[in-house]
Amino acid sequence: MNEQIIEQSAALGPRLSSLQRVAFFVGLVGVVVALLGFMSDPEQFFRSYLLGYVYWVGLSLGCLAVLMLNHVAGGRWGFATRRLLEAGTRTLPFMFLLLLPILFVGLHHLYEWSHTEVVAADPILTAKKGYLNETAFITRSLIYF
């Protein structure tokens, strides 16, 4: 039985290697298209980037929450999905790297409170200035990770 599994795994090697190359080139094309989008309309690019980022980080954090629940509660109910959930949580360091463009480039494109002239003209934003500022936002984001 084990020999049969080893033979099947060895047979998949070349096929997976070709799939990796295709996935790399698709990702490369995606990065080029994203850069073109950034150059044509940075504000819309960062809105779209933030939406995609929130979606994917939500999946990673969801995997983390279910995995932690399984470890706390114990039992066999999570045995079948444990490896998948662990793989999902392994994307969190990558999600941190994907947060950096939002923090250091896209902040002014996304949030009105990052502009001092807007904050000075709005009494509500002025009252929230201690919480809604770039330093506090970046600090909170780093603490979350």
C-alpha positions as CSV (number, residue, x, y, z in Angstrom):
1,M,0.0,0.0,0.0
2,N,2.8,2.5,0.9
3,E,4.7,1.6,-2.2
4,Q,1.6,2.4,-4.3
5,I,1.3,5.9,-2.6
6,I,5.0,6.6,-3.2
7,E,4.6,5.7,-6.9
8,Q,1.6,7.9,-7.3
9,S,3.4,10.8,-5.6
10,A,6.4,10.4,-7.8
11,A,4.2,10.4,-10.9
12,L,2.6,13.7,-9.8
13,G,6.0,15.5,-9.5
14,P,6.4,16.6,-13.1
15,R,2.8,17.6,-13.4
16,L,3.0,19.7,-10.2
17,S,6.2,21.3,-11.4
18,S,4.5,22.5,-14.6
19,L,1.6,23.8,-12.6
20,Q,4.0,25.8,-10.5
21,R,5.5,27.4,-13.6
22,V,2.1,28.3,-14.9
23,A,1.0,29.7,-11.5
24,F,4.2,31.8,-11.4
25,F,3.6,33.3,-14.8
26,V,0.0,34.0,-14.0
27,G,1.1,35.7,-10.7
28,L,3.7,37.7,-12.7
29,V,1.1,38.9,-15.1
30,G,-1.2,39.9,-12.2
31,V,1.6,42.0,-10.6
32,V,2.2,43.8,-14.0
33,V,-1.5,44.5,-14.3
34,A,-1.7,45.7,-10.7
35,L,1.3,48.1,-11.4
36,L,-0.5,49.4,-14.5
37,G,-3.6,50.0,-12.4
38,F,-1.6,51.8,-9.8
39,M,0.0,54.1,-12.4
40,S,-3.3,54.9,-14.1
41,D,-5.5,55.5,-11.0
42,P,-3.8,55.1,-7.7
43,E,-6.8,56.0,-5.6
44,Q,-9.0,53.3,-7.2
45,F,-6.1,50.9,-7.1
46,F,-5.8,51.2,-3.3
47,R,-9.5,50.9,-2.8
48,S,-9.5,47.6,-4.8
49,Y,-6.3,46.5,-3.1
50,L,-7.8,47.1,0.3
51,L,-10.9,45.1,-0.6
52,G,-8.8,42.2,-1.8
53,Y,-6.5,42.4,1.2
54,V,-9.4,42.3,3.7
55,Y,-10.9,39.3,1.9
56,W,-7.7,37.2,2.0
57,V,-6.6,38.2,5.5
58,G,-10.1,37.3,6.6
59,L,-9.6,33.8,5.3
60,S,-6.3,33.5,7.1
61,L,-7.6,34.8,10.3
62,G,-10.7,32.6,10.0
63,C,-8.4,29.5,9.7
64,L,-6.5,30.7,12.7
65,A,-9.7,31.1,14.8
66,V,-11.1,27.6,13.9
67,L,-7.7,26.0,14.5
68,M,-7.4,27.6,17.9
69,L,-10.9,26.5,18.8
70,N,-10.0,23.0,17.8
71,H,-6.9,23.0,19.9
72,V,-8.7,24.4,22.9
73,A,-11.8,22.2,22.6
74,G,-9.9,19.1,21.6
75,G,-11.7,16.1,20.2
76,R,-11.6,14.4,16.8
77,W,-13.9,16.8,15.0
78,G,-11.1,18.9,13.7
79,F,-8.7,16.1,12.7
80,A,-9.8,16.1,9.1
81,T,-9.3,19.8,8.6
82,R,-6.4,20.6,10.8
83,R,-3.7,20.5,8.1
84,L,-5.8,22.7,5.8
85,L,-6.3,25.2,8.6
86,E,-2.6,25.2,9.5
87,A,-1.8,25.8,5.8
88,G,-4.2,28.7,5.9
89,T,-2.6,30.3,8.9
90,R,0.8,30.0,7.3
91,T,-0.2,32.8,4.9
92,L,-0.3,35.4,7.8
93,P,3.3,36.5,7.4
94,F,2.7,37.0,3.7
95,M,-0.4,39.0,4.6
96,F,1.7,41.2,6.8
97,L,4.0,42.0,3.9
98,L,0.9,42.8,1.7
99,L,-0.2,45.3,4.4
100,L,2.9,47.4,4.0
101,P,1.9,49.1,0.8
102,I,-1.4,50.2,2.5
103,L,0.4,51.5,5.5
104,F,3.2,53.4,3.8
105,V,1.8,54.4,0.3
106,G,-1.9,54.0,0.2
107,L,-2.9,55.6,3.5
108,H,-3.4,59.1,1.9
109,H,-5.4,57.6,-1.0
110,L,-7.7,55.6,1.3
111,Y,-8.4,57.7,4.4
112,E,-9.5,61.3,4.7
113,W,-8.2,61.6,8.2
114,S,-4.7,61.2,6.9
115,H,-4.8,64.7,5.4
116,T,-4.1,67.4,8.0
117,E,-6.0,70.1,6.1
118,V,-9.2,67.9,6.1
119,V,-8.8,67.2,9.8
120,A,-8.3,70.9,10.6
121,A,-11.5,71.8,8.7
122,D,-13.7,69.1,10.3
123,P,-14.6,69.4,14.0
124,I,-15.5,65.7,14.3
125,L,-12.2,64.5,12.9
126,T,-10.4,67.1,15.0
127,A,-12.0,65.5,18.1
128,K,-10.9,62.1,17.0
129,K,-7.3,63.2,16.1
130,G,-5.8,61.2,18.9
131,Y,-7.1,57.9,17.4
132,L,-7.3,58.7,13.7
133,N,-3.7,59.6,12.8
134,E,-1.1,57.9,10.8
135,T,1.2,57.0,13.7
136,A,-1.6,55.4,15.7
137,F,-3.0,53.6,12.7
138,I,0.4,52.1,11.8
139,T,1.1,51.2,15.5
140,R,-2.3,49.5,15.8
141,S,-1.8,47.5,12.6
142,L,1.7,46.3,13.7
143,I,0.3,45.3,17.1
144,Y,-2.5,43.3,15.4
145,F,0.1,41.2,13.6
